[in-house]
Amino acid sequence: MNKLRVIFAGTPVFAVSSLKSLALRKDIEIVAVYTQPDRPAGRGRKLKPSPVKVFAEKLSLKVNTPIDLKSAESRHQIAELKPDLLIVVAYGLLLPKAIIDIPIASINVHASLLPRWRGAAPIQRAIMAGDTSTGISIMKIVEKLDAGPVLLMKPYVIKENETSQTLHEVLATLGSTALNEVIDKFLSNTLTEQVQDESLVTYAKKITTIDQQIDWTKPSCEIERKIRALSPKPGAKANLKGLDLKILSAKEGPFDTHNKVCGEVFRTAADDVSVATGDSSIVINSLQLSGKSPMMTKAFLNGHKDLF
């Protein structure tokens, strides 16, 4: 039996689970891996390869890191590989139609139940919005962002204490499972398509520094969701008592804040550090001082006894 010739395109840790599962299959050949170029990272700003590149090189797979795929050279390079299937998982670059049309099918593994949360940050936006469920959608790639017909969905119930990190991990695994199911259907010629309902579309815009800032006038439930959605990275930010902090975990506090001003820091009878919000309060469980390591609030207080 001829193996299915596959090109894989992905960049972050989220994509590694899918690449790993593909590498374990005996019925496919990964003819190339595409990922974004090495980027400066850390305090020294040294070039750092993507997690997908690191993993692919461990498997001795051919890795390409173009800035984009718009050039005739890129089209020629991909066409020469004669792929049957192009699989995209959080690649971070839009594919031109000329690239999409080269293989028999081009598909994308997306971390939401489409058409809800098309775009760059579906995991964070789902938590921030208070969604009770999300999941994985695998769809055919078209020129319009995340708009292609859906081939398979895998739902997941969001837990009350879910953070972006825990949800990333769950959906990365779920994505690899769904991807293998789609490949099986592709090989058996049993794939079906479901056109997305455009009236139900929502967009998950990229997280910005503005999104990171906590607005203490908002309800405590909304603030708590933002903190979970941005934990541990990039982190929800606040300036408290003159300190720039990332709030990494928190819980809703009591409703009786004794007429305190929104954003006012106070200690409770239980000796918790709380912040008054638009409707009640938030109790800070863990935080990170700018340039320092994350720590539990009680440990932080040992070095800042007179601050709060």
KOLLUM-835094 format. One record per residue (C-alpha): x, y, z; residue in one letter. Coordinates in nm, 3 decimals. Layout:
N
X/Y/Z/A
...
***
This chain:
308
0.000/0.000/0.000/M
0.128/0.344/-0.089/N
0.165/0.569/0.211/K
-0.030/0.893/0.235/L
0.209/1.180/0.165/R
0.155/1.451/0.428/V
0.289/1.801/0.479/I
0.244/1.925/0.837/F
0.236/2.297/0.921/A
0.234/2.408/1.284/G
0.429/2.618/1.532/T
0.344/2.612/1.908/P
0.332/2.335/2.170/V
-0.037/2.287/2.089/F
0.060/2.148/1.747/A
0.319/1.900/1.874/V
0.059/1.646/1.991/S
-0.085/1.623/1.642/S
0.258/1.592/1.480/L
0.356/1.322/1.728/K
0.042/1.120/1.654/S
0.105/1.146/1.279/L
0.463/1.027/1.321/A
0.335/0.710/1.489/L
0.117/0.610/1.195/R
0.251/0.347/0.955/K
0.019/0.447/0.671/D
0.148/0.801/0.619/I
0.478/0.962/0.530/E
0.550/1.311/0.661/I
0.734/1.453/0.362/V
0.795/1.796/0.520/A
0.719/2.008/0.824/V
0.655/2.380/0.792/Y
0.685/2.606/1.094/T
0.751/2.972/1.163/Q
1.111/3.100/1.167/P
1.317/3.107/1.487/D
1.222/3.408/1.702/R
1.410/3.608/1.968/P
1.312/3.493/2.317/A
1.410/3.542/2.679/G
1.615/3.817/2.836/R
1.906/3.758/2.602/G
1.673/3.772/2.299/R
1.852/3.475/2.146/K
1.686/3.306/1.851/L
1.467/3.019/1.965/K
1.314/2.751/1.740/P
0.943/2.673/1.761/S
0.832/2.367/1.962/P
0.724/2.202/1.636/V
1.069/2.255/1.482/K
1.240/2.110/1.790/V
1.020/1.800/1.784/F
1.042/1.754/1.406/A
1.420/1.769/1.412/E
1.428/1.501/1.681/K
1.243/1.280/1.434/L
1.485/1.380/1.154/S
1.198/1.525/0.951/L
1.261/1.783/0.681/K
1.180/2.128/0.828/V
1.110/2.447/0.633/N
1.074/2.789/0.799/T
0.963/3.043/0.535/P
0.855/3.393/0.637/I
0.542/3.339/0.427/D
0.411/3.112/0.153/L
0.327/3.375/-0.106/K
0.626/3.329/-0.335/S
0.639/3.118/-0.649/A
0.936/2.941/-0.492/E
0.721/2.825/-0.199/S
0.450/2.701/-0.432/R
0.704/2.513/-0.642/H
0.871/2.364/-0.334/Q
0.542/2.231/-0.198/I
0.423/2.106/-0.536/A
0.746/1.910/-0.580/E
0.673/1.722/-0.257/L
0.352/1.587/-0.418/K
0.148/1.591/-0.095/P
-0.183/1.408/-0.071/D
-0.275/1.599/0.243/L
-0.171/1.930/0.397/L
-0.242/1.943/0.771/I
-0.232/2.275/0.954/V
-0.235/2.307/1.335/V
-0.182/2.658/1.475/A
0.071/2.743/1.205/Y
0.020/3.119/1.239/G
0.037/3.200/0.868/L
-0.247/3.225/0.618/L
-0.218/2.993/0.321/L
-0.268/3.135/-0.030/P
-0.521/2.956/-0.252/K
-0.237/2.842/-0.477/A
-0.095/2.645/-0.181/I
-0.433/2.520/-0.054/I
-0.513/2.369/-0.393/D
-0.190/2.167/-0.435/I
-0.282/1.854/-0.232/P
-0.600/1.647/-0.260/I
-0.715/1.818/0.061/A
-0.587/2.085/0.299/S
-0.728/2.063/0.652/I
-0.695/2.259/0.976/N
-0.721/2.148/1.340/V
-0.892/2.434/1.528/H
-0.950/2.467/1.904/A
-1.320/2.561/1.910/S
-1.659/2.438/1.795/L
-1.690/2.633/1.474/L
-1.832/2.871/1.371/P
-1.784/3.000/1.728/R
-1.442/3.151/1.791/W
-1.277/3.162/1.454/R
-0.934/3.321/1.476/G
-0.616/3.338/1.680/A
-0.717/3.293/2.046/A
-1.018/3.058/2.069/P
-0.910/2.897/2.397/I
-0.862/3.222/2.586/Q
-1.175/3.382/2.443/R
-1.393/3.084/2.533/A
-1.288/3.104/2.899/I
-1.316/3.483/2.911/M
-1.669/3.468/2.768/A
-1.780/3.214/3.027/G
-1.852/2.942/2.769/D
-1.949/2.610/2.928/T
-1.821/2.404/2.637/S
-1.570/2.414/2.356/T
-1.383/2.150/2.161/G
-1.200/2.069/1.840/I
-1.314/2.131/1.484/S
-1.134/1.992/1.184/I
-1.227/2.172/0.866/M
-1.117/2.206/0.507/K
-0.904/2.514/0.454/I
-1.041/2.792/0.237/V
-0.906/3.141/0.178/E
-1.137/3.297/0.436/K
-1.015/3.255/0.795/L
-1.144/2.934/0.958/D
-1.450/2.940/0.731/A
-1.422/2.607/0.551/G
-1.669/2.320/0.582/P
-1.629/2.116/0.900/V
-1.523/1.753/0.867/L
-1.535/1.651/1.234/L
-1.610/1.799/1.577/M
-1.509/1.681/1.922/K
-1.683/1.867/2.210/P
-1.537/1.925/2.556/Y
-1.704/2.058/2.873/V
-1.507/2.347/3.027/I
-1.441/2.295/3.397/K
-1.512/2.572/3.649/E
-1.142/2.607/3.737/N
-1.014/2.568/3.378/E
-0.717/2.784/3.281/T
-0.581/2.845/2.935/S
-0.295/2.608/3.017/Q
-0.515/2.316/3.123/T
-0.752/2.373/2.831/L
-0.460/2.390/2.587/H
-0.337/2.054/2.711/E
-0.678/1.887/2.687/V
-0.758/2.024/2.343/L
-0.412/1.944/2.205/A
-0.470/1.578/2.290/T
-0.829/1.589/2.167/L
-0.708/1.752/1.845/G
-0.466/1.470/1.772/S
-0.741/1.213/1.831/T
-0.981/1.397/1.600/A
-0.710/1.434/1.336/L
-0.647/1.061/1.327/N
-1.019/0.995/1.285/E
-1.031/1.234/0.991/V
-0.729/1.069/0.828/I
-0.896/0.729/0.866/D
-1.209/0.865/0.698/K
-0.999/1.027/0.427/F
-0.828/0.697/0.352/L
-1.160/0.511/0.343/S
-1.324/0.785/0.135/N
-1.599/0.835/0.397/T
-1.546/1.199/0.488/L
-1.854/1.421/0.507/T
-1.871/1.801/0.517/E
-2.088/2.039/0.717/Q
-2.107/2.398/0.593/V
-2.067/2.654/0.872/Q
-2.363/2.876/0.962/D
-2.233/3.229/0.898/E
-2.503/3.380/1.121/S
-2.340/3.213/1.425/L
-1.983/3.330/1.363/V
-1.781/3.488/1.645/T
-1.414/3.588/1.626/Y
-1.139/3.515/1.876/A
-0.910/3.812/1.831/K
-0.545/3.788/1.927/K
-0.477/3.870/2.294/I
-0.329/4.219/2.329/T
-0.169/4.409/2.616/T
-0.501/4.592/2.655/I
-0.678/4.257/2.705/D
-0.431/4.173/2.981/Q
-0.522/4.472/3.195/Q
-0.771/4.404/3.475/I
-1.057/4.652/3.501/D
-1.162/4.637/3.865/W
-1.495/4.807/3.788/T
-1.606/4.487/3.613/K
-1.799/4.213/3.798/P
-1.579/3.974/3.994/S
-1.692/3.673/3.786/C
-1.570/3.843/3.468/E
-1.236/3.933/3.627/I
-1.189/3.581/3.760/E
-1.251/3.438/3.412/R
-0.999/3.678/3.259/K
-0.735/3.570/3.512/I
-0.794/3.201/3.430/R
-0.803/3.268/3.056/A
-0.462/3.437/3.064/L
-0.293/3.206/3.315/S
-0.005/3.141/3.321/P
0.081/3.329/3.002/K
0.064/3.608/2.910/P
-0.100/3.680/3.249/G
-0.366/3.924/3.364/A
-0.201/4.247/3.476/K
-0.273/4.499/3.750/A
-0.096/4.775/3.936/N
-0.160/4.736/4.309/L
0.001/4.956/4.569/K
0.242/5.081/4.304/G
0.357/4.734/4.202/L
0.315/4.595/3.850/D
0.181/4.245/3.900/L
0.049/3.952/3.703/K
-0.242/3.787/3.881/I
-0.209/3.416/3.803/L
-0.493/3.267/4.006/S
-0.779/3.409/4.209/A
-1.131/3.341/4.329/K
-1.442/3.545/4.378/E
-1.457/3.696/4.725/G
-1.742/3.802/4.955/P
-2.004/4.046/4.833/F
-1.969/4.270/5.139/D
-1.677/4.501/5.058/T
-1.781/4.770/5.307/H
-1.827/5.037/5.038/N
-1.469/5.011/4.920/K
-1.357/5.174/4.595/V
-1.304/4.951/4.292/C
-0.940/4.846/4.280/G
-0.886/4.903/4.653/E
-0.670/4.634/4.816/V
-0.772/4.507/5.159/F
-0.719/4.215/5.394/R
-1.008/3.996/5.507/T
-1.072/3.829/5.839/A
-0.919/3.515/5.689/A
-0.605/3.721/5.620/D
-0.655/3.698/5.243/D
-0.544/3.972/5.005/V
-0.854/4.095/4.826/S
-0.936/4.364/4.571/V
-1.272/4.540/4.551/A
-1.452/4.497/4.219/T
-1.759/4.638/4.054/G
-1.992/4.407/4.245/D
-1.790/4.234/4.518/S
-1.423/4.135/4.543/S
-1.147/3.911/4.413/I
-0.919/3.710/4.642/V
-0.568/3.677/4.495/I
-0.421/3.327/4.533/N
-0.098/3.357/4.333/S
0.083/3.633/4.151/L
0.404/3.735/3.982/Q
0.599/4.051/4.040/L
0.746/4.199/3.724/S
1.077/4.026/3.649/G
1.032/3.770/3.928/K
0.912/3.410/3.956/S
0.546/3.324/4.023/P
0.456/3.271/4.387/M
0.162/3.209/4.616/M
0.022/3.524/4.775/T
0.108/3.412/5.129/K
0.473/3.366/5.028/A
0.469/3.705/4.858/F
0.343/3.865/5.178/L
0.644/3.734/5.372/N
0.861/3.975/5.175/G
0.605/4.257/5.163/H
0.454/4.250/5.512/K
0.379/4.622/5.525/D
0.241/4.648/5.171/L
-0.107/4.500/5.206/F
***
